[in-house]
Amino acid sequence: MTDFSKLPVTVVTGFLGSGKTTLIRQLMQNPGGKRLAIVVNEFGDVGVDGEILKSCAIPDCPAENIMELANGCICCTVADDFIPTIEALMALEPRPDHILIETSGLALPKPLLKAFDWPDIRSKITVDGVIALADAEAVAAGRFAPNVAAVDAQRQADDSIDHETPLSEVFEDQISCADIVLLTKPDLAGPEGVAKAKAIIAAEAPRTLPVIEVAEGVIDPRIILGLEAAAEDDMDARPSHHDEAHDHDHEDFESIVVDIPELSDPAQLVRAIEALANDHNILRVKGYAAVQGKPMRLLVQAVGARVRHQFDRPWTGAESRQGRLVVIAEHDDIRRDVIEAALGATEPA
């Protein structure tokens, strides 16, 4: 059993756009009687996810319990950012009952677990569990977890391919580190897609894992909080592609921030993002936009060519109506001039 003197932490991992922020919002609103605190490890320069969560803070998870780490991967900034943040949350009155950490979509979870072995915090907190979110439609399509036989066949056909893509390695490491996998957006995948995604996850997992379908982040908190996994003491059961590495980096990926003008029609922005995804392999776009004649701010979330947008809150008097988007892609696909030109095309005539 877990040492109840330690504060439990749940790590929420998953690929880009898999639904981590949506899940945490649901847990904030339905915490199962627990007082929660949230750490958001944002990738990029704009704390979009943290602002989204703070906008829906409630008494059991007030805004002061939500902290952002925007200076890089948690496990790369342990001493400077991670430990002070955890200590600050533990010093709150009243003290949180449970901490949720939303990792960057590009994060490798195992190095994060190793961060919990730092002397300053290892006696104070425990990793209650690692929750991996997987987009059912994307997994079923094989974009993030390619079939081993297909990869081997590709290697034989192309001598230049001698390792798996960075995207697949991230996905496999997240699954390997997990205690539970949440299969999100099952409605988009359909029954056949869900079944295929579950089969792929089972093939990639190093051990039998519960796989639960979740729509819009709705799940009973008792299922994923209180697992008592003590994951920091269970590292050998969580293999990683990077186990032999002494450190890691995120040079395979890059993000840029693009300021966009006020829009006359959100559909123009949607078409621009779709074109960037299809023509230039942009993985993820997220942020805000202003729409002419609308007092509400437009929240934009895109995974590849799938774009979702909704008005989330009014612009405040202290804010300029300036849109801002974080664009994430593999390093070789980030071309600022192309991206800015495409998004700049949304400027009203």
C-alpha positions as CSV (number, residue, x, y, z in Angstrom):
1,M,0.0,0.0,0.0
2,T,1.1,3.5,-0.6
3,D,2.6,5.5,2.2
4,F,-0.3,7.9,3.0
5,S,2.1,10.5,4.3
6,K,3.2,11.1,0.7
7,L,1.1,13.4,-1.5
8,P,-0.1,11.4,-4.5
9,V,0.6,12.6,-8.0
10,T,-1.0,11.4,-11.2
11,V,0.9,11.9,-14.5
12,V,-1.4,12.5,-17.5
13,T,0.5,11.8,-20.7
14,G,-0.6,11.3,-24.3
15,F,0.2,12.4,-27.8
16,L,-0.7,15.8,-29.3
17,G,-4.4,16.5,-29.1
18,S,-5.3,13.3,-27.4
19,G,-7.5,15.1,-24.9
20,K,-5.4,15.6,-21.8
21,T,-6.7,19.1,-21.1
22,T,-10.3,18.0,-21.6
23,L,-9.8,15.1,-19.2
24,I,-8.3,17.4,-16.5
25,R,-11.1,19.9,-16.9
26,Q,-13.6,17.1,-16.2
27,L,-11.6,16.0,-13.2
28,M,-11.5,19.5,-11.9
29,Q,-15.3,19.7,-12.1
30,N,-15.8,16.2,-10.7
31,P,-12.9,15.6,-8.4
32,G,-14.5,12.8,-6.3
33,G,-14.2,14.8,-3.1
34,K,-10.5,15.5,-3.5
35,R,-8.9,18.9,-3.5
36,L,-6.8,19.0,-6.6
37,A,-3.8,20.9,-7.8
38,I,-2.6,21.0,-11.4
39,V,0.8,21.3,-13.0
40,V,0.8,22.0,-16.8
41,N,4.0,21.4,-18.6
42,E,3.3,23.5,-21.8
43,F,5.4,23.0,-24.9
44,G,6.0,26.3,-26.5
45,D,5.9,29.9,-25.4
46,V,2.1,30.4,-24.9
47,G,0.5,28.8,-21.9
48,V,-2.7,27.9,-23.7
49,D,-3.6,24.8,-21.7
50,G,-2.9,26.5,-18.4
51,E,-5.1,29.4,-19.2
52,I,-7.9,27.1,-20.3
53,L,-7.7,25.3,-17.0
54,K,-7.6,28.5,-14.9
55,S,-10.7,29.8,-16.7
56,C,-12.7,26.9,-15.3
57,A,-11.2,26.8,-11.8
58,I,-13.7,25.9,-9.0
59,P,-13.5,25.8,-5.2
60,D,-12.0,22.3,-5.1
61,C,-9.3,23.4,-7.6
62,P,-8.9,27.2,-7.4
63,A,-6.7,29.1,-9.8
64,E,-3.9,29.4,-7.3
65,N,-3.7,25.5,-7.4
66,I,-2.9,25.6,-11.1
67,M,0.7,26.2,-12.1
68,E,2.4,26.2,-15.5
69,L,5.9,25.2,-16.4
70,A,6.6,26.8,-19.8
71,N,10.4,26.7,-19.8
72,G,10.8,23.3,-21.2
73,C,10.3,19.6,-20.4
74,I,9.8,19.0,-16.6
75,C,12.5,16.4,-16.5
76,C,15.0,18.8,-18.1
77,T,14.3,21.6,-15.6
78,V,13.9,19.6,-12.3
79,A,15.9,21.8,-10.0
80,D,14.9,25.2,-11.5
81,D,11.2,24.6,-12.1
82,F,9.7,21.3,-11.1
83,I,10.8,21.0,-7.5
84,P,10.0,24.6,-6.5
85,T,6.5,24.2,-8.1
86,I,5.8,20.9,-6.2
87,E,7.0,22.5,-3.0
88,A,4.8,25.6,-3.6
89,L,1.8,23.4,-4.1
90,M,2.5,21.4,-1.0
91,A,2.8,24.6,1.0
92,L,-0.7,25.7,0.1
93,E,-3.4,26.1,2.8
94,P,-5.4,23.9,2.6
95,R,-2.9,21.4,1.2
96,P,-4.1,19.6,-2.0
97,D,-5.2,16.0,-1.7
98,H,-3.9,15.1,-5.1
99,I,-1.7,16.7,-7.8
100,L,-2.3,16.1,-11.6
101,I,0.5,16.7,-14.0
102,E,-0.4,17.3,-17.6
103,T,2.8,16.6,-19.6
104,S,3.6,18.1,-22.9
105,G,2.3,16.0,-25.8
106,L,5.9,15.5,-26.8
107,A,7.1,14.4,-23.4
108,L,8.7,11.1,-22.7
109,P,7.1,10.0,-19.4
110,K,9.9,7.8,-17.9
111,P,12.4,10.6,-17.5
112,L,9.7,12.5,-15.6
113,L,9.2,9.5,-13.3
114,K,13.0,9.6,-12.6
115,A,12.6,13.2,-11.5
116,F,10.5,12.0,-8.6
117,D,13.6,10.3,-7.2
118,W,15.2,13.7,-6.4
119,P,16.1,13.9,-2.7
120,D,14.1,17.1,-2.1
121,I,10.8,15.5,-3.0
122,R,11.1,11.7,-3.0
123,S,10.1,11.4,0.6
124,K,7.1,13.8,0.2
125,I,5.3,12.7,-3.0
126,T,4.5,9.4,-4.8
127,V,3.4,8.8,-8.4
128,D,-0.1,7.4,-7.8
129,G,-0.3,6.4,-11.5
130,V,0.5,7.2,-15.1
131,I,-2.5,7.8,-17.3
132,A,-1.9,7.6,-21.1
133,L,-4.4,9.1,-23.5
134,A,-4.5,7.7,-27.0
135,D,-6.6,9.1,-29.9
136,A,-8.6,6.1,-31.1
137,E,-8.8,7.3,-34.7
138,A,-5.1,8.2,-35.0
139,V,-4.0,4.9,-33.4
140,A,-6.3,2.9,-35.6
141,A,-4.8,4.6,-38.7
142,G,-1.3,3.6,-37.6
143,R,0.0,7.1,-37.6
144,F,1.6,7.0,-34.2
145,A,2.1,3.3,-33.6
146,P,3.1,1.6,-36.8
147,N,2.8,-2.2,-37.1
148,V,6.1,-3.9,-36.4
149,A,5.9,-6.1,-39.5
150,A,5.1,-3.1,-41.7
151,V,8.1,-1.2,-40.3
152,D,10.4,-4.2,-40.9
153,A,9.1,-4.5,-44.4
154,Q,9.8,-0.8,-45.0
155,R,13.3,-1.2,-43.6
156,Q,14.0,-3.9,-46.1
157,A,12.7,-1.8,-49.0
158,D,14.6,1.3,-48.0
159,D,18.1,1.1,-46.6
160,S,17.9,4.7,-45.4
161,I,15.3,3.6,-42.7
162,D,17.1,2.1,-39.7
163,H,14.9,3.3,-36.8
164,E,11.3,4.1,-36.1
165,T,10.0,7.6,-36.4
166,P,10.2,9.9,-33.3
167,L,6.4,10.1,-33.3
168,S,6.0,6.3,-32.9
169,E,8.7,6.2,-30.2
170,V,6.9,8.9,-28.2
171,F,3.7,6.9,-28.4
172,E,5.2,3.6,-27.5
173,D,7.1,5.1,-24.5
174,Q,3.8,6.6,-23.2
175,I,2.0,3.3,-23.5
176,S,4.9,1.4,-21.9
177,C,4.9,3.7,-18.9
178,A,1.2,3.7,-18.3
179,D,-0.9,2.1,-15.7
180,I,-4.2,2.8,-17.6
181,V,-4.8,3.8,-21.2
182,L,-7.8,6.0,-22.0
183,L,-8.9,5.6,-25.6
184,T,-10.3,9.0,-26.5
185,K,-12.7,10.2,-29.3
186,P,-14.1,6.7,-29.9
187,D,-17.1,8.2,-31.8
188,L,-14.7,9.4,-34.5
189,A,-13.0,6.0,-34.8
190,G,-16.2,3.9,-34.8
191,P,-16.4,0.3,-33.5
192,E,-13.9,-1.1,-36.0
193,G,-11.4,1.7,-35.4
194,V,-11.7,1.3,-31.6
195,A,-11.1,-2.5,-31.9
196,K,-8.1,-1.9,-34.1
197,A,-6.7,0.8,-31.8
198,K,-7.1,-1.6,-28.8
199,A,-5.2,-4.3,-30.7
200,I,-2.4,-2.0,-31.5
201,I,-2.1,-0.8,-27.9
202,A,-2.1,-4.4,-26.7
203,A,0.7,-5.2,-29.1
204,E,2.8,-2.3,-28.0
205,A,2.2,-2.6,-24.2
206,P,4.9,-4.5,-22.2
207,R,2.2,-5.9,-19.9
208,T,-1.6,-6.2,-19.9
209,L,-3.1,-2.7,-19.4
210,P,-6.7,-1.7,-18.9
211,V,-7.9,0.3,-21.9
212,I,-11.0,2.4,-21.3
213,E,-13.0,4.3,-24.0
214,V,-13.6,7.9,-22.9
215,A,-15.6,10.6,-24.8
216,E,-15.1,14.3,-24.0
217,G,-12.9,13.4,-21.0
218,V,-15.9,12.1,-18.9
219,I,-14.7,9.3,-16.5
220,D,-15.4,8.4,-12.9
221,P,-12.4,9.8,-11.0
222,R,-12.3,6.7,-8.8
223,I,-11.0,4.8,-11.9
224,I,-7.9,6.8,-12.4
225,L,-7.2,8.5,-9.0
226,G,-6.1,6.4,-6.1
227,L,-4.3,3.7,-8.1
228,E,-1.4,3.5,-5.5
229,A,1.0,2.4,-8.2
230,A,4.1,4.0,-6.7
231,A,5.4,4.2,-10.2
232,E,8.7,5.8,-9.2
233,D,9.5,2.4,-7.5
234,D,8.4,0.4,-10.5
235,M,10.7,1.7,-13.3
236,D,11.9,-1.7,-14.6
237,A,8.3,-2.7,-15.6
238,R,8.1,0.5,-17.7
239,P,10.6,0.0,-20.6
240,S,11.6,2.9,-22.9
241,H,13.3,3.3,-26.2
242,H,15.6,5.7,-24.3
243,D,16.6,3.6,-21.3
244,E,20.2,3.5,-22.3
245,A,20.4,7.2,-22.9
246,H,21.9,9.4,-20.2
247,D,19.7,12.3,-21.2
248,H,17.2,13.3,-23.9
249,D,16.1,16.2,-25.9
250,H,13.2,17.4,-28.0
251,E,15.2,18.5,-31.1
252,D,13.0,16.3,-33.3
253,F,10.2,18.8,-32.6
254,E,9.9,22.6,-32.8
255,S,7.2,25.1,-31.9
256,I,6.7,28.7,-33.0
257,V,4.3,31.3,-31.9
258,V,2.3,33.2,-34.6
259,D,0.3,36.4,-34.0
260,I,-2.7,36.5,-36.2
261,P,-5.0,39.5,-37.0
262,E,-8.6,39.8,-36.2
263,L,-10.7,37.4,-38.3
264,S,-13.7,38.2,-40.4
265,D,-14.6,34.5,-40.8
266,P,-13.3,31.7,-38.6
267,A,-13.7,29.3,-41.6
268,Q,-10.8,31.0,-43.3
269,L,-8.5,30.1,-40.4
270,V,-9.8,26.5,-40.4
271,R,-9.0,26.2,-44.0
272,A,-5.5,27.6,-43.5
273,I,-4.7,25.2,-40.7
274,E,-6.0,22.3,-42.7
275,A,-3.8,23.2,-45.6
276,L,-0.8,23.5,-43.4
277,A,-1.4,20.1,-41.9
278,N,-1.9,18.5,-45.3
279,D,0.8,20.3,-47.2
280,H,3.5,20.9,-44.6
281,N,3.0,18.1,-42.0
282,I,2.0,20.5,-39.2
283,L,1.1,18.3,-36.2
284,R,-0.6,20.6,-33.8
285,V,-2.0,24.1,-33.6
286,K,-3.6,25.6,-30.5
287,G,-4.4,29.1,-29.3
288,Y,-6.8,31.9,-29.6
289,A,-8.3,34.3,-32.2
290,A,-10.4,37.4,-32.3
291,V,-13.4,37.5,-34.6
292,Q,-14.8,40.8,-35.9
293,G,-18.0,41.8,-34.2
294,K,-17.7,39.0,-31.5
295,P,-17.1,39.9,-27.9
296,M,-16.0,36.3,-27.1
297,R,-12.5,34.9,-27.7
298,L,-12.3,32.0,-30.1
299,L,-10.4,29.0,-28.8
300,V,-8.7,27.0,-31.6
301,Q,-7.4,23.4,-31.2
302,A,-6.1,21.4,-34.2
303,V,-4.6,17.9,-34.5
304,G,-3.3,17.6,-38.0
305,A,-6.1,18.6,-40.3
306,R,-8.8,18.1,-37.7
307,V,-9.7,21.5,-36.4
308,R,-12.1,22.4,-33.6
309,H,-13.0,25.8,-32.4
310,Q,-15.4,27.4,-30.0
311,F,-15.9,30.7,-28.2
312,D,-14.6,30.2,-24.6
313,R,-14.9,33.6,-22.8
314,P,-15.2,37.3,-23.3
315,W,-12.2,39.4,-24.1
316,T,-11.3,41.5,-21.1
317,G,-10.9,45.3,-21.2
318,A,-7.2,44.9,-20.4
319,E,-6.5,42.6,-23.4
320,S,-5.8,43.6,-27.0
321,R,-7.9,41.6,-29.4
322,Q,-4.8,39.9,-30.7
323,G,-4.9,36.3,-31.9
324,R,-2.0,34.0,-31.0
325,L,-1.3,30.4,-32.1
326,V,1.3,27.8,-31.1
327,V,2.3,25.7,-34.1
328,I,4.1,22.4,-33.5
329,A,5.8,20.1,-36.0
330,E,8.8,18.0,-36.5
331,H,11.9,20.1,-36.8
332,D,12.4,19.9,-40.6
333,D,8.7,20.8,-41.2
334,I,8.8,24.1,-39.3
335,R,9.1,26.9,-41.9
336,R,8.1,30.2,-40.2
337,D,7.7,32.1,-43.5
338,V,5.3,29.5,-44.9
339,I,3.3,29.2,-41.7
340,E,3.0,32.9,-41.2
341,A,2.0,33.5,-44.8
342,A,-0.7,30.8,-44.6
343,L,-2.1,32.1,-41.3
344,G,-1.7,35.7,-42.4
345,A,-4.0,34.9,-45.3
346,T,-6.8,34.9,-42.8
347,E,-6.5,38.7,-42.4
348,P,-9.7,40.4,-43.4
349,A,-9.8,42.2,-46.6
